[in-house]
């Protein structure tokens, strides 16, 4: 993990405020831009069993479109998100579902409140994997299940390499490794039924569209004190020239995702 020194409580709050602000700003256009995010969530949802349950929680629910999909198995569904703007969109589109503003590392429910916890492309913004997994374990019923899709280190590799080669400083988040999450999991008491590391790639005609897709889904946050650089046309041109193209002549943007299926012991 690239964050060597632990963040203070103030820094953690500031970092999460930045994440919430960026995702709120992206809320209106999120569903139009988050194509790969939708693909990843669809895969994660398909990993859930079809048997009916009472209560399901979606952590990092965003605009609610995947929260709504949980209605195929759950009688009662709740969506949780840090970003007020995302929740406003979600409540507007799905008024029958309850949406709550809150933090995955401090879930605002009593223990054993849910049969299923679902989360796709959200937990990577947490400051401590073990804290997030402990909270998921706490709110699950015994024999409850969690289905998680977490972006991990290795994501955006093409863009990171090109930025170094071009000498262009980009505002890209550091991420925990898959091993960080699996090591944290071993300390929670949760069992994992399966885990899988999958790469998902999107294609773009040029670097501006690629960067817009990252910014448009709120993924430009990083820890306080990170250096920011306004990208000039020259810098964009240098960055695009440094990026490889696929056989179709298009740029690729790859997300490395850890799929985790977890079970809480009886």
Buried (B, 14 or more C-beta within 10 A) or exposed (E): EEBEEEBEEEBBBBBBEBBBBBBBBBBBEBBEBBBBBBBBBEBBBEBBEEEEBEBBBBBBBBBBBBBBBBBEBBEBBBBBBBBBBBBBBBBEBBEEBBBBBBBBBEBEBEEEBBBBBBBBBBBBBBBBBBBBBBBBBBBBBEEBBBBBBBBBBBBBBBBEEBBEEBEBBBBBBEBBBBEBBBEBBEEBEBEBEEBEEEEBEBBBEEBBBBBBBBBBBBBBBBBBEBEEEEBEEEBBBBBBEBBEEEEEEBBBBBBBBBBBBBBBEE
